[in-house]
Amino acid sequence: MKLNLILSFFIVSFLLLTGCTEKEKKVEGISWMDYNEGVKKSVEEGKPVLVDFYASWCGPCRMMDEITYEDEKVIEEILKNFIPVKVDVDKEQGLAYQYGVHSIPTIVYLDKNGDEIYRTVGYRSPSDILADMNKALGKIS
């Protein structure tokens, strides 16, 4: 009986430790920038910008934050190929107007010169946004 208890303790400990090391391997999240900071960094690094127009009250926007932008492949692709920018349409109405944002979430992809190369409107699943990013990168000359 004591041997079973000790054995069970070691098995549970091993499983917990294995779970912890898996979490340590996880890619860190996206560090979103404001628009001006992102555009400046885009010029410096020569990377395109992914601009996510959102609002705190928007359900599909929250789903993007909770599902899409938590996906490891999405995080890796954004960090590798884009400068990530978030724009709150309630706080940055002029910027939303400048880009013709009428519905959210809207994702606008800009080249390193700040010119729009691609856009999507509405919720994007991880597989959708991976395809979108690929299309946007394909439009860069």
Secondary structure, DSSP 8 states (H G I E B T S, - for coil): -HHHHHHHHHHHHHHHHHHHHHHHHS------B-HHHHHHHHHHHT--EEEEEE-TT-HHHHHHHHTGGG-HHHHHHHHHH-EEEEEETTT-HHHHHHTT--SSSEEEEE-TTS-EEEEEES---HHHHHHHHHHHHHT--
